[in-house]
Amino acid sequence: MPETESTHPLETAVTVVISRRVIKGRGAAFEALSNRMTQCASRYPGYLGADMFRPASPNDPEYRIIFKFADETSLAAWQASSERAELLEQIEPLLIAPSKVETQSGIINWFTLPGHNPVKPPSKFRMTVVSWLALYPTVTLIFFLFGDLLSQVPLLLRTLLVTAVVMVAMSYWLMPRFTRWFAFWLFPRHERNER
């Protein structure tokens, strides 16, 4: 299930994590239907991408499907679609038990660690500390390099420029790296099942 990227802000993005335990021998049929589901979803406004994590071993038939939409409204439109309902009707008979669905939104999406299962967010305290560790040196560097130039810009425009640069850097460059670097603390080994 390929991942696609978009320029929608992560602050409003919604991540859905679906756990599906597939009947032995039905994996190929399940994956084909899941791929069709992703293709259908990708045609809906606000779709940001999807990933499928296959079972870790033959003894663990659980698939994890993670997909994102730009906001709750876009997600709701996809979830209410007849295409999705038809595909779910075909998927359900392939499952050992009903699907488990978990929805996450906001900057919690900064703290995702692909390849680990279950997808459980870190504590707010840990997310705050790691965000601060990324944010403080970034803002300090911006003011060190461009402080004289920025001091000549009106306050509202200066704040707009600095926060825009910081948010883009945090979302697309810093937080993916900081999440990996601090994974040992954000996602302690006893709280995760590596895939």
Order of alpha helices (4+ residues) and beta strands (2+ residues): beta-alpha-beta-beta-alpha-alpha-beta-beta-alpha-alpha-alpha-alpha-beta
